[in-house]
Amino acid sequence: MTTELKSADSEIIEAKLTPFLDKVILGDCLEILPQMPPNSIDMVFFDPPYFLQLPPKRLIRWEVHTLVEGVNDEWDKFSSFEEYDTFLWRCLEAIRPVMKPNATIWAIGTYHNIFRVGTILQNLGFWILNDVIWVKTNPMPNWLNVRLTNATETLIWAVKDKKAKNYTFNPEAARSFDNKKIALNTWRISLCTGKERLKDETGKKLHSTQKPEKLLERIISISTKEGDVILDPVAGTGTTGYIAKKLGRHFIMIEKNEGYVEAMERRMLAVQSSVG
């Protein structure tokens, strides 16, 4: 009887999830997530604004005299740490109910914000499994030379709560990326460059912090199975969904920037044709 009820519940959840499945959704995740059925998502990739607090300066490369393009987008600006923390809390609080009991979440950030993200995750009841250090093999140059070159970002991998069991971890996949006997929590992956980097109509990079495909390939391969549903609630240019589709997973991409959504839709059409 219990099995039948669980099966029936699963079918109901799947039916309610269908309108969102394999969709690029234009909207605010704080409005969209409450519309989704609870306990329906297998993995979340959470890549919030980093709140870099950069001063409005123009940095010029000394030798080539070209402009250094930093992160100066409106979506990365908050009036205070309190406002930023409230944003993180509301997002993660809305994400948690849609995750299955054994779902996992990956949150990424720089030293500017990752400690705040980690604190809020723990305060909401998430249980941290690992931190992963992404070592950028081609970091942004240190033009000012007043501090160490920032060549890393941190990922936090967590489950909904301490009681979570049977979450997906594929150790063979984890080891295969570095061809080692053990899967380390340091990943050497280059920044998104070249043809992979999406450009706008003027030739400038479309998104300041577009994540490399190899990073999402590793995350999705390690912590999901074919057919799983992957959610990215602040999807940017949609690398999560692009790689999910390539690897035979379902995706739900939510993004409120119309330009990014249009770019995502073009990427999804391209990967759709490539996978048949």
N, C-alpha and C positions, 0 to 999 in steps of 0.2 A: 504493500500500500504506500509506504513512504517513497519507494522508488518511483511509483506511478505519479505521486504528487510532485516529486522533483522534476520528473520528465515533463509533466504538464506545465509546471512553472517555467521551465526552460523554453518550452514552445511559446508561451505567452510573451516572455522577454524577447525572444527572437522576432516575433511578429511586431512588437512595439519598436524594436530597434531598426527594422527594415527601412523606414523613411530616412534614416540617418546614414545607413550603411553605404560605404564606398562613395561618399558624397564630400564635395568641397562646399562648406556652408559659410555664407557671408553673414556675419553677425558677431555679437559679443558673447563670449563663452559663458559669462555670468547669467545671460538670458537663455542661451541654448541648452546648457547642461541640465537645468531643472526639468526640461521637457523630455530628457532621455530616460529610459527605464533604468531602475537601479540594478546593480549586480550584472551588468551586461558587457563590460569592457575587460579585455585580457591584459592589456598593457597600455600605459600612458607615457608619452614623452612630453615633459613640461619644460619649455624653453622660454621663460618669461623675459621681459625687458630687464636689463642688468642694472639700470639706474647708475650709470657710470659717472654722473656728476661732472662731466667735462666742461672746462671753461670755454667760452666762445673765442677761441684763438685760431688763427690760420697758421698751420705749420708747413713750412716749405722745405723740401729735401735740398740739402746744401749743394750737392754736386749737380743734380739734374734739374733743379729748380721747378719741380712739379709739386702740386698741392697734395698733402697727406690727407686722405679721406678718412676721418674718424667717424664715430657714432654720434651724430647730432640730430637724430630723428625725434619728432615730437613724441612718439610712443615711448621713448626712453626717459622722458622728463617727468619728474614728480616734485611736488613742492617741499617735501620733507620725508625723512625716514618713516615717520608715522603714517603718512599717506601711502608710501610704498609698501610697508608691512601690511596695511589694511588690504591693499590690492592682492598681495600674495595670499593672505589668509582667506580672503573671499574665494579666490580661484581654487585653492587646494581644498577648501571646505566643500566647494561644489563638485570637485572631481571625485572625492572619496566615495560618495554614495554610488556612483555609476560603475565603480570598479567591482569586479567579482571578488569573492572572499579570498581567492588565491592569486589575484592580479598583482602586478608590480608596477611601480612608477619610477621613471628616470627623470631626475631634475638636474639641470645644468646651469652653471654660472661661473663668473670670475670671482676674484677675491673681493670685489665690490659688494657682492650680494649673496654668495653661496652660503655664508654662515647664517645669514638671516633666513634663507630658505630652509636650511637644515633645522634651525630652531623651531620654525613654524610647523614643519613636518612633524617633529617630535611632539610639540604641544597639541597637535591635532590627533595624535595617537598612532601615526605611522611608525613602523619599525624599520630601522635602517639595516640593510644587509651588507652593503659595501659603499665605500667611496672609490671612485676611479679618477685617476689623474690623466687627463688628455694632454700629452706633450706634443706641442705643435712643432713639426720639423721645419716649418718656414714661418716663424713668428713675425709679427709686425716689427719693423726696425725701431731701435731705441734712439730716436733722433735727438732728444734733449740730453740724454746721458746724465741724468740726475738720480737715477735709481736702477735697480736690476731690470733687465729685459723680461717682460711678462710673457712667458712662453707656455703657459698652461691654463687649462680650465678644469674645473672639478665637476664630476657627475656624482650624484647621490642615487643609489638604487635602494628602493624600499618597498615593503608590503604594507597593506592596510593597517595591520595591527600585529602585535607580538604572537597572537595565536594562529596566524595564517600558516597553512600547510600546503604542501604539494604545488608550490609556485614553480613555474617553468625555469629551469636552468639547464642549458645544454653544454656540459663541460667539454665535450669533443669539439664543438664549434668554437668555444672560447679558446681552447688550446691551438686550434688550427690557424688562427690569425697570426700568431707569432711563431708557429712551428716549434713550440716548446712543450715539455712534459707537464708543466704546470701553467695555469692561466693566471697571469699577473694582473694587478689592478693599475698598471701603467700602460697606456696605449700611445704609441707613436704614430700620429696621423697628421698629414699636412692640412693647412687651411684650404678652404674652397677657392680654387683659382682656375684660370684658363677657360675652356669651353664650358666647364661645369658651372661657372659663375654666371648667374642670370643678369642681363643688362637691360636698362631702359632704352627708350627711343633715342636718347642722346649718347648712348654708349657707356654710361656710367653704371656702376653696379646697382642693381635694383634694390637689394636689401643689404644693410650694413653688416649683419651678422649671420649670413646664410651658412648653414652647417654643411660640412663635407659629406658626400654620399657614403664614404667609407666608414664614417663614424656611426651613421644610422644603420648601415649594413651590419656592423658588429653588434650593436645593441639589439637589433631585431633578431638576428640569428642566435644570439646567446639566450634571450629571455622570452621567446615566443615559439609557437608551433605553426605549421601551415594551417591556414583557415582561421587563425586567431584574429580578434578585432583589436586594432591599435588606434588609440585616440591621441590627437595632438590638438589641445584646446586653444593654443596661440600659435598657429601653424606657420606664420610667415610665408615663405615661398614654397612650402609643402614638401620638403625633402623627405620627411617622415612618411607621408603617403606615397610618394614616388617610389621609395625603396620597399615599402610594405607591399605595394602592388607587384613589383618585380619579384619579390620573394614568396608570392602566393599567400599573402595575408590580406585581410580586409582592413579598411581604414575609415576614419572619420576625422576630417580636417575642419577646424573652426578658425576663422580669421575675419577681423572686422575692417581690414584695409582692402578696399575694392581692387586696387592695382595689384596687390599680392594675390588676391583670389583669381583674378584673370590670368596671372602668370601660372598659378597652380593648375588651373583648368587646362591650360595648354600643355603643361608637363604631363598631366594625367592622360590626355589624349595621345601623347607621344608614347608613353609607356604601354598604353592599351594596345596600340597598333603593333608594338614590338613583341608583346607577349601573346598576341593573337587573340 
